[in-house]
Amino acid sequence: MKKRSICLAVAALAGTMVSAPALAQMAAQDERAPYIGGSLGLNDGESAWRLFGGYRVNRNAAIELGYADLGEMNFGGTPVNSDAWELSALGILPLGERVSAYGRLGFYRGEARGGGITETTTDLTFGLGAQYDVNRNIGVRLEWQRYSDFGGGAFGAVSDEDVVWLNAVYRFR
């Protein structure tokens, strides 16, 4: 009887060892998923909003495409409405089961319009943030993001636009 128990224990341990890589692979595949989101933000005291979509490539990386209405800015005394299309890569660092930190690096193409002038800028965007996963599909982010050298100079000024975003994310998985 003792020999049979030992054989069963060895078989169970072998089965666990064989299935562990498959379970790890399933967990890694579970991270890959498309997602959409929306943001409300503040840009120098002005309200801003953003819509975005992305794809979580793996546990530590995602790519995002978004459109942001950055609100009204003031360039050289001229009130200017601004918006931007952006493409970013996110480097993600899981800090626990539901919390992660991330960094953003990408490009934006922005437009500033006011006083009969339209100025287009293409430059870098980058930021830092944290995400809390409410459940398997829904997450909430708090993020700081910079749009470098916005304005291009037609309004007599170029500025780095800093936005603080509160984001809601829905993952399709």
N, C-alpha and C positions, 0 to 999 in steps of 0.2 A: 504494500500500500504506500509506503514511504517513497519507493522508487517511482511510482506513478505520479505522486504529488510533485516530485522534483521535475519529472518530465513535463508536466503541465505548466509549471512555473517557468521552465526554460522556454517552452513553446510560446507562452504569453509574452515573455520578455523579448524573444526574437520577433514576434509579430509586432510589438510596439516599436522596436528598433527599425523594422522594415517600413512601417507606416509613418514614422515621424517625418521623414523627408517629404512624403506626399502631403501630410498635414501642413507642414511649413510652406510648401509650394502653394497649397490652396489659400493659406493666409496671405501670402504675397500677392496672389492673383486677386484676392478680395480688395486689396488697396487700389488696384487699377480700375478707374471708373471715370466717366465724363461727369461734369458738374456744371451748374449754373449758379449765378448769384447776383445780388444787388447790394448797393452801398449807399449810405448817407454819410456826408462828410462836411468838414469845415476847412475852408481855405482863406486864411487871413480874416476870419470872422464872417465870411460869406458862406452860404450853404452851397453844397455840391452834391451830385449824385452820380452813380456809375452802375452799369450793367456789364456782366462779364460771363464768359464761359471758359471752361478749361478741361484738361484731361490729366488725371493723376497717373503718371507713368509708372511709378513704383512708390514704395514707402517714403522715399526721400526726395522725390522730384515731381513737378507738375509744370504744365505750360498753360498760359492763359491769354485770351484775346478779350479786350474790353473797350467800351466807349464810356468816357467820362465827361459830364458837363461840369466844368470847374467854377461856374458862376461868374460874377462880375469882378474884374480886377481893375486897378487904377495904374495906368502907365503914363507917367509924365503929366498927370492932371487929366488925362482922357479916360473916361469910363469905357471899359472893354469887356465884352462877353467872350468867354473862352471855352473850348472843348478839345478833347483829344481822343484819338484811337491809340491803343497800346497793345503791344505783344511782349509778354514777359515770361521768363523762366523762374520757377520758385524752387529754392532749396529748402527742404523741410527736415526739421529735427524733432522727432517724437520725444516728448518729455514724460510721458505716461500713457496710460491707456486712452485717455480722452483729450489730452492737451499736447499741443505741438507749437514750436516756434518756427518761423520761416523768414527767409530773406528773398527779396524780389530784385531781379535785374532784367532790363529790357529796353525797348525803344518805344517812343511815342511820336505821333505826328499830330501836332496841335494847331489850332486856328484861333487867332485873336481878332475880333471884329469890333470896330467902333469908329465914330467920326468919319465914316465913308472909307475907311482903310481896312483891309484884311491882310493879316500877316500870318504866314504858315511857317512852322518850326518843326524840324525833325531832330530829336536828340535823345539822350538817355533818360530813363526813369528807373528809380530804385527805391527800396523801402524795407522796413522790418515790421513783423507782426507776430501775433499769437492767435491760435485757434483753439476753441473748445468745442468738442463734438458732443452735442446734446444727445444724439442717438446715432444709429448706424448711417442715416442719410442726411441729417441736418447738423450744420456747424455754424458757429458764430465767431467772427474774427474782429480783432482790433488792430489797426495798422496805421503806420506813418508812411507816406509815400512822397517822394520828390520828383518833380518834372523839371529837369535841368534846363537853364537858359531859355525859358519860355518868352516869347514875344519877338525875337529876331531883330529888334532894333527899329522897326518902322515907326513905332510910337515913341521913340526917343529913349527907350529903356529896355533892358533885358533883365529878367529876374528868374530866380529859382522859385518855383511854386511848391509849397509844402502843404499837403492835405492829410488830415487825420480822418480815417474811414472807420465806420462801424459796418461790417459786412454780414450778410446772411448767405449761407451756402447750402445748396441742395445737391447731393450726390445720387446719381442713378445707379444703384447697385442692389 
